[in-house]
């Protein structure tokens, strides 16, 4: 998918309306139309990149600069007990729109959202093997 076919790029250009929360020259934040909780907000770079590792540092920096301000506003407005900030990368990770975006999901105690975390223990020697494998790919 390129920027011309991207629903988020169409929101940025004004072709598709959105409930805007915040906008500057590099970043747009708007309410998710398929929320996990009330106030679920998406924060996106206006430029089109599919995954975090494809974004130049200055693009991510622009998003990171405003993310705390937007998270604080969502947290306060929704009188939340907490919030998640998530960024899904690739279909296997749950990314449905191929444009980098960060979810701010306001949470309440016992809201039933993300009730469990599927953690596990590494087998003997596996931790070191995986560390070494990742280090070989680190640029």
PLY file of the C-alpha trace (Angstrom):
ply
format ascii 1.0
element vertex 139
property float x
property float y
property float z
element edge 138
property int vertex1
property int vertex2
end_header
0.00 0.00 0.00
1.33 3.41 -0.88
0.33 6.76 0.54
-2.31 7.29 -2.17
-4.25 4.19 -1.07
-3.80 4.80 2.67
-6.87 5.73 4.72
-4.70 7.66 7.20
-3.08 9.64 4.37
-6.60 10.46 3.17
-7.46 11.67 6.67
-4.29 13.82 6.69
-5.22 15.34 3.30
-8.82 16.01 4.40
-10.35 13.58 1.89
-11.81 11.61 4.79
-13.18 13.43 7.86
-11.92 12.65 11.35
-12.47 13.71 14.94
-9.20 15.63 15.30
-7.63 15.87 18.73
-4.33 17.54 17.75
-2.52 18.68 14.64
0.76 20.36 13.80
2.81 20.37 10.58
4.16 16.82 11.17
1.66 14.99 13.39
-2.08 14.34 13.51
-4.07 12.81 16.37
-7.70 11.73 16.04
-10.21 9.42 17.66
-10.17 5.81 16.48
-13.46 4.89 14.76
-13.16 1.32 16.09
-12.17 2.07 19.70
-11.12 -0.42 22.34
-12.30 2.08 24.96
-13.93 5.52 24.94
-11.35 8.14 24.03
-9.11 5.68 22.13
-6.91 8.04 20.12
-4.51 7.47 17.22
-1.36 9.56 16.83
0.27 9.43 13.40
3.06 11.08 11.48
1.57 12.95 8.52
4.18 11.42 6.22
3.54 7.85 5.10
5.68 5.06 6.53
4.38 1.56 7.12
6.45 0.43 10.11
8.45 2.07 12.88
11.79 0.74 11.62
11.14 2.40 8.26
10.62 5.87 9.77
13.45 8.37 9.85
14.42 9.41 13.38
13.11 12.96 12.85
9.65 11.61 11.94
9.47 9.49 15.09
10.87 12.37 17.10
8.00 14.60 15.93
5.50 12.02 17.16
7.34 11.39 20.43
7.44 15.13 21.10
3.63 15.42 21.28
2.69 11.94 22.48
2.92 12.82 26.21
0.74 15.92 25.77
-1.94 13.97 23.90
-1.77 11.02 26.33
-2.19 13.39 29.28
-5.22 15.03 27.64
-6.89 11.68 26.87
-6.07 10.36 30.36
-7.55 13.43 32.04
-10.58 13.82 29.80
-11.59 10.18 30.16
-10.87 10.15 33.91
-8.86 7.02 33.24
-7.05 4.91 35.81
-4.25 4.36 33.29
-3.60 4.03 29.57
-1.75 1.91 27.05
0.41 3.35 24.28
0.73 0.75 21.55
2.24 0.61 18.09
1.48 -2.50 16.06
3.92 -3.25 13.23
2.80 -5.74 10.57
-0.36 -7.82 10.27
0.97 -10.50 12.65
1.19 -7.80 15.34
-2.34 -6.55 14.67
-1.57 -3.61 12.37
-4.69 -3.07 10.27
-3.71 0.20 8.57
-0.28 0.17 6.95
0.70 3.62 8.22
2.69 4.02 11.42
0.34 4.93 14.24
0.34 4.92 18.01
-2.77 3.99 19.97
-3.52 5.78 23.23
-6.05 3.55 24.94
-7.57 4.93 28.16
-8.07 2.23 30.78
-10.24 1.69 33.84
-9.61 -0.89 36.53
-11.33 -4.16 35.62
-12.34 -2.90 32.15
-11.70 -6.32 30.60
-9.29 -4.92 28.01
-6.05 -6.92 27.69
-6.91 -9.11 30.68
-3.83 -11.25 30.33
-0.31 -10.99 29.01
0.86 -14.22 27.35
4.30 -14.29 29.02
6.49 -17.39 29.08
9.94 -18.46 30.29
12.88 -19.04 27.95
14.38 -22.50 27.89
17.93 -23.23 28.96
20.40 -21.24 26.83
17.64 -19.73 24.72
17.94 -16.23 26.21
21.60 -15.96 25.19
20.97 -17.41 21.71
18.22 -14.91 21.00
20.31 -12.03 22.39
23.17 -12.94 20.05
20.84 -13.31 17.07
19.34 -9.86 17.65
22.76 -8.30 18.17
23.87 -9.64 14.76
20.94 -7.78 13.17
21.46 -4.55 15.10
22.67 -1.78 12.85
0 1
1 2
2 3
3 4
4 5
5 6
6 7
7 8
8 9
9 10
10 11
11 12
12 13
13 14
14 15
15 16
16 17
17 18
18 19
19 20
20 21
21 22
22 23
23 24
24 25
25 26
26 27
27 28
28 29
29 30
30 31
31 32
32 33
33 34
34 35
35 36
36 37
37 38
38 39
39 40
40 41
41 42
42 43
43 44
44 45
45 46
46 47
47 48
48 49
49 50
50 51
51 52
52 53
53 54
54 55
55 56
56 57
57 58
58 59
59 60
60 61
61 62
62 63
63 64
64 65
65 66
66 67
67 68
68 69
69 70
70 71
71 72
72 73
73 74
74 75
75 76
76 77
77 78
78 79
79 80
80 81
81 82
82 83
83 84
84 85
85 86
86 87
87 88
88 89
89 90
90 91
91 92
92 93
93 94
94 95
95 96
96 97
97 98
98 99
99 100
100 101
101 102
102 103
103 104
104 105
105 106
106 107
107 108
108 109
109 110
110 111
111 112
112 113
113 114
114 115
115 116
116 117
117 118
118 119
119 120
120 121
121 122
122 123
123 124
124 125
125 126
126 127
127 128
128 129
129 130
130 131
131 132
132 133
133 134
134 135
135 136
136 137
137 138
